Amino acid sequence: GLDGEDRAWMARRGIPSVPPSDVLRPATEEELLRAAQRDGVSVAAHSWSHPNLTQLDDAGLREELFRPREWLAARVAETLPVLAYPYGLSDPRVRAEAGRAGYRAAFRVDGGWIPGRGAEPHALPRLGVAAGLSLDGFRLRLAGWLAR
């Protein structure tokens, strides 16, 4: 994404920059490729630089949606034609462009189960699993007892 540009912008303004913790830093390309080879791991897109897609002009939106699919396709044998919207934000224009970019489904950030027939494939809810959630917490979330 734009991490290098962001850090340069901060440096020019004297804003201290610290590396993200291990649980927040993006995977390296090597880590991604290793993970993609493991059983049970699927790879899909989340945009190129994690912007609010609803605030982009049409050219910027296309870049953010097409570029990660092309990048992943050149490196990973199988990727899912699925998108998770940055910050879960989308609007009708973003959802339509996601379809044109070849994504068969896209996820919002707000939780919940995917409804049955009639669900809009480019506005599906996502049941998030927070880092550090215990196995018991995960079970409670799946059972519907734990909402967050």
GUMI-7450 format. One record per residue (C-alpha): x, y, z; residue in three letters. Coordinates in steps of 0.02 Angstrom, whole numbers, plus 50000, padded with zeros to 5 digits. Example, Ala and Ser with C-alpha at 12.3 -4.5 7.8 and 13.67 -1.06 7.14 Angstrom:
<pts>
506154977550390ala 506844994750357ser 
</pts>
This chain:
<pts>
500005000050000gly 500555017550038leu 501485014450201asp 503125021750136gly 502245037350072glu 501315039250237asp 502925037950338arg 503805050550225ala 502345062750246trp 502465060650435met 504345063150435ala 504185079450336arg 503015085950470arg 504045079850617gly 502735067250670ile 503545052250755pro 503265035750669ser 503415019050755val 503315002050673pro 501644993250699pro 501584979050823ser 501744961550750asp 499864958750759val 499504974550659leu 500854974650527arg 500464968850351pro 501184952350295ala 502704952750185thr 502544945550010glu 503554930450066glu 502414927650217glu 500874929050107leu 501544916449981leu 501984904150119arg 500274906050200ala 499384903750033ala 500174886550017gln 499464880350182arg 497894869750189asp 496374879550244gly 497074896650197val 496194906750063ser 496834922949988val 495734937449931ala 495834956249911ala 495584970850030his 495994984949906ser 497734991149862trp 498085004549991ser 496605003250112his 495715019750076pro 493905024150104asn 493325018349933leu 491765029249938thr 492855044949936gln 493855040649779leu 493555046949604asp 493135033849472asp 494935031349414ala 495575029549592gly 494195017249634leu 494605006349484arg 496455006549532glu 496075001249711glu 494964986849654leu 495854980249499phe 497674981949557arg 497614969549703pro 496724956249597arg 498074957649463glu 499484957749591trp 498794942549681leu 498434933049519ala 500254935349467ala 500884927849631arg 499604915849705val 498954900849608ala 497194902249676glu 496384917849746thr 494564920049791leu 493594932749688pro 493064941049850val 493374958249925leu 493294964650103ala 492954983450095tyr 494194994050193pro 493304999950351tyr 491794990450284gly 491275005850186leu 490405004950018ser 489015013249923asp 488065008349764pro 489465015249652arg 490825005549745val 489794989549745arg 489464990949558ala 491314993849522glu 491784978949631ala 490684968249519gly 491494975449362arg 493214971949437ala 492754953449443gly 492354951349627tyr 490924939049646arg 490604944549825ala 491134958549942ala 490984960550129phe 490494975150240arg 491294976350412val 489724975450517asp 489394958250585gly 488084945550562gly 487694929850469trp 487504930150282ile 485644930150243pro 484924917050129gly 484264920049954arg 484124937849897gly 485704944049984ala 486624957249884glu 488274948549842pro 489294964649851his 488594970050021ala 488734954550128leu 488894955850317pro 490474949250398arg 490634940150562leu 492324946550621gly 493484936750731val 494604948250832ala 496434944250859ala 496654936251029gly 494884929351039leu 494944913351140ser 494254896951075leu 492834898451201asp 492494916151141gly 492484910050961phe 491224896451006arg 490124909351094leu 490194920550941arg 489704906350825leu 488264901850940ala 487644919850934gly 487974923251118trp 489424935151092leu 489084949550974ala 490764958650983arg 
</pts>
